[in-house]
Amino acid sequence: MLNDASGFEKVYIKVPMNEPAAIIHYMQKVENKKQQDML
């Protein structure tokens, strides 16, 4: 997944900075995706 970085930037900008739960949730999603790609 080469577009992870650009996708992260797009989503991160949309996430309000006063919603850390949403940011944490997205970061966990990214980590899960990375682990799946490594399998």
C-alpha positions as a printed NumPy array, in Angstrom:
array([[  0.   ,   0.   ,   0.   ],
       [  2.086,   2.871,  -1.288],
       [ -0.672,   5.478,  -0.84 ],
       [ -0.892,   5.008,   2.96 ],
       [  0.935,   8.3  ,   3.585],
       [ -1.241,  10.401,   1.298],
       [ -4.377,   8.66 ,   2.571],
       [ -3.288,   9.357,   6.128],
       [ -2.82 ,  13.056,   5.388],
       [ -6.255,  13.317,   3.75 ],
       [ -8.052,  11.608,   6.647],
       [ -5.981,  13.263,   9.364],
       [ -6.85 ,  16.727,   8.057],
       [-10.552,  15.815,   8.138],
       [-10.375,  14.591,  11.749],
       [-11.03 ,  17.431,  14.204],
       [ -8.071,  17.949,  16.52 ],
       [-10.455,  17.987,  19.494],
       [-11.426,  14.364,  18.834],
       [ -8.415,  12.314,  19.953],
       [-10.585,   9.188,  20.045],
       [-11.134,   9.448,  16.302],
       [ -7.407,   9.943,  15.717],
       [ -6.532,   6.959,  17.922],
       [ -9.129,   4.84 ,  16.127],
       [ -7.629,   5.75 ,  12.729],
       [ -4.075,   5.099,  13.92 ],
       [ -5.132,   1.65 ,  15.14 ],
       [ -6.68 ,   1.002,  11.727],
       [ -3.401,   1.947,  10.032],
       [ -1.414,  -0.319,  12.361],
       [ -3.756,  -3.253,  11.697],
       [ -3.375,  -2.673,   7.96 ],
       [  0.42 ,  -2.623,   8.248],
       [  0.403,  -5.919,  10.158],
       [ -1.861,  -7.511,   7.548],
       [  0.432,  -6.336,   4.733],
       [  3.425,  -7.921,   6.486],
       [  1.744, -11.34 ,   6.686]])
